[in-house]
Amino acid sequence: MENSSEVISMKARGNKTIDLYTWATPNGRKVSIMLEELGLDYNVIPIDITKGEQHDLGFVSFSPNNKIPAIIDHETGLKMMESGAILMYLAKKTGLFMSQTDRQYWEEMQWLMFQMGHVGPMLGQTHHFVKFHPGKSPYAEERYKNENIRLYKVLNKRLKEREFICEDYSIVDIATWPWISRYEFQQMDLNDYPSLKAWYMRIASRPAVQRGYAVPLNQPVPLPE
């Protein structure tokens, strides 16, 4: 592999304020969607995880967990990893998509932690065992598929008579939606969860979401029948 610092420096071109190091995954799409919603100028630096570029020393120097996404904000000098923390940072930086009032703020925080602690990790395991390695561990397939179903039910119940997961469109929706966009990976039928599907389609119709989803591989938003 090429010298990792050279790979990173070659990729990080442009004079925009924020460099986004990302790939076409739910966690990566959280941040590109957020940046599009905020209307911030940013450079896209693809980190091809299928080629192991997340292990390049230049990337690991500011993302020591070897995971995308990560950002460098040249305005503040801050380098950040972890998608949830990046969303909170960008929301605080701009004053958008995260409430400033205690009650609503903490409601958003509990549902953001629900995404970070349950939706992401559990659905990610469904991808691993059900989508990519079927037949390797029937126990794991059943365990994570059942948890996938349970989490869809939690969200479907939450979204009954509610437009967004919390009071307003927020980082909670931005964090959660990309994981539901992998419903096909999870072998889930959104028609079985009508409130969740309606929310999914509302978010999918947003131009910023469509642009952010296309980063960095120009893929279209999946739309259920």
N, C-alpha and C positions, 0 to 999 in steps of 0.2 A: 504494500500500500504506500502511496505517496506520503511524503512528510506531512503529518496531520496539520500542523500550523499553516503550512503553505496551502493545503486544500481549503481550510477555512478562510484564509485571507483572500484567496482567489474568488471564492464564492461571495464574500461580503463586499459587493460593489454598490455604488450609489451614494448619494449624500442625504438621504432621508434620516429622520430623527431616530427611528426604531428599526433595529434589525430583528427579524423573526426567523429563528431556526426551527424548521418544522418538517413534517411529512403528512401524508394523507391518512391520518388516523383520527378517531374521535377527540383525543386530547389535543392534537395539533389543530384541529378545526375549531375548537373552542376559542383559541386565541386569534386566529385569522378572522373568524366571524366577529369577535369583539372589536378588533381593529377596524374592520369594515363598518360596523355599526357606529363607531366613534368618528369615522371619517379621518383617521390619522394616516399620514404618509408613512409607509414602511417598506423596507427591503425584505424580500423573501429569499432566504438562503435554505434551499432544500437539503435536508439531511436524510439520505436514503438509508433507512434502517434495514432494508433487504440486503444491502451491501456492507452493513456493519459500520457505517460512517458515524454512528453515535458513539463509537469507541475511539474516534480520532482524538488525539491529545489536545488539539486546539479547541475542540468542542467540550471535552471533559473539563477543561480548565475553568469553565463557567457553568457547566452542567454536570457536576460530579457524580450524579446518579445515572449517567449515560442514557438519559431519556429526553425525547422531545416532548413538548416544545420548550424553547428557551428564548429569552429576548435580551438585547442590549439596548438600553435607552441612552442615546448619546447626549441627550439634553441634560440628564441627571447623572450620568455615569453609572447607573445601576445595571447590574447584570442579574437576571433572575431565571430560575428554573421552577418547575411545578405549575401546572396549568391553573389550578385554583388560586394560588398566590398571585400569579400573573394577572388573572382577571380582577382580583381585588385591587391590585396595584394600579391597573389601568382605570378602574372605576374611581378610585380615590384621586388619581391624577387629574381626571377630567370632570369629576362630580356627576357622572352619569351611570345609570344602570345599577346603582347600589344605594339604598336609602340612607339618609342622614339621621333619621329619627330612630330612637332606641327600639320601640316595639317592632317596627317594620324591619329594621336592620337585623334584629335577632331572629325574626321569622325567616328572613333570607339566609342568614348564616346556618340555621339548623337544616334548611333544605339544601344548601350548598354542601354541607357536610354529609348529608344523605347521598348526594351524588358522588362525592369524593370517596366515601367509605363503603358504599353499597352498589350503586348503579354502575359506576366505572369498573371496580374490581370484579364484581360478580358477572356482569355481562362480558367483560374481557375474558373470564374463564370459560364462559359459554362459547365464545369465539374459538378459544384454544381447543377445547375438547369436542364440541359439537360440529363446528365448521371445518377446522383444519386437521383434527386427528380423530375422526369418528372410528369407533370400534376398538380404540386402544384401552379405554377404561370405561366400561358401561356404568360403573358406580359414579364416576365423576360426571359423565354425560347426564345421568339422571339427576344428580345433585344440583348441578349448575343450571340445567334447563328448568327444574322446579323453582329454583331461586329466581331465575329470569322471569318466570310466570308470576311469582309472588310480587316482584318489584313492579312489573307492569300493572298489576292489580292495585298496588299502593298508589301509583301515579294516576291511574284511571279514576280511582275514588277521589283523589285530591282535586282532580280537574273537572269533576262534575259541577256544573253551574259556576265555573271559574274559567276566566280567559287565559290566565297564566298561573304558574305554580305558586307564586306569591301575589301580592296585591297588584303590582305592576310588572311589565316586562323588565327582566333584570338579568344579572349574571347567573342566576339560578337556571333560567330557561336556556341561556347561552351555553352553560356547562352541561346541561342534561340532554338537550336536543341532539347533539352529534352522536350520542350513544344510542338513542332510539333510531337514528337514521340507519343503523346497522341491523334493523329488524330482520332482514333477509339472512344475514350471517347467523342470527339467533334462531332462525326458523320460526319466527313469530308472525302471526297474522294480525295486523293492526285493526282489522275489522272486528276482532273479538274484544276490542277495547275502545269503544266509540268515543269516549271523552278524550282519551289519550290521542287517538287518531285526529280528532278535530284540532287539538292543540298542535300536534305535529304539523298538520297542513297549514295552520295559521303561521307558524314560525317559518315553514318552508317557503311561504309566499313572499317573505321579506327579501327585497333585492340585496341587502347587505349579507343576508344569510346565504343566498345563492352565490354571491361573489366569494364569500369566505370559504364556502364549501369547496370551491374550485381550486383553492390554494393547497398544494403547489402543482397539482396534476391536471387541472382543468376538467374535473369530473362533474357530471350533472348531479343535482340533488335527487336521491331516490324518491319516487312517489308511489305509494301503494294504490292498488286498484280500488 
